[in-house]
Amino acid sequence: LGEDNREMKREISRLEDLCIKMEDEIANTREQNGIVRNGIDGFEEKYRAIKNKNDGIERSFVQMNKQIDQQTARIDSIIAAKLVSCEKQSEKVVAKIAPATVPKKESDAEKLKRYCNEILGNHLANDNSKATDEDYTQLVEAAKKFMKSDKKMQLFDEWIKFLSFKSSVCNVFHIP
């Protein structure tokens, strides 16, 4: 029995040593768990800080976008107002300039004179050339296109009579 007792004491001693080792390992594990927990807590704090910064940045971006939209709308309205103002100013300028640039309406006599001068211009410009009866007929026909009424033809006849007194025209047309 003594031998069994000793064996039991050794077993108890070995078990106690094992318990002490296990308690040390548990303590070490708790210590490591504490370190890990502290690390996790530190990461969680850093995560919350970063998240808060990101949330702040997002709020800033939202605010900046609102400000940009407001400024853009303001600029667009200013540009639109300036365009309307410019259009009104240009209309005023055009209204002032337009009457000066619109050609004066020719009277029938002025049209006839201009047209006939274009036809006679070739003959009167060159002293050596002589107008033929065909040229004179062409001149009359061209004038008739402009002059439809008797009154207008009367203006044409008066103009031809006026030309007949000029010696150069008399020479060109052989008008007595």
Number of C-alpha atoms within 10 A of each C-alpha: 6 7 8 9 10 11 12 12 12 12 12 12 12 12 12 12 12 12 12 12 12 12 12 12 12 13 12 12 12 13 12 12 14 12 12 12 13 12 12 13 12 12 12 12 12 12 12 12 12 12 12 12 12 12 12 12 12 12 12 12 12 12 12 12 12 12 12 12 12 12 12 12 12 12 12 12 12 12 12 12 12 12 12 12 12 12 12 12 12 12 13 12 11 13 11 11 11 12 10 10 9 8 8 8 8 10 9 14 16 11 15 23 16 13 16 20 14 12 15 17 11 13 19 16 9 9 11 8 11 16 17 13 11 9 15 15 11 14 17 17 12 15 19 15 9 16 20 10 9 9 10 17 18 12 16 22 13 12 15 15 12 11 14 18 12 11 13 14 19 14 14 18 17 14 14 8
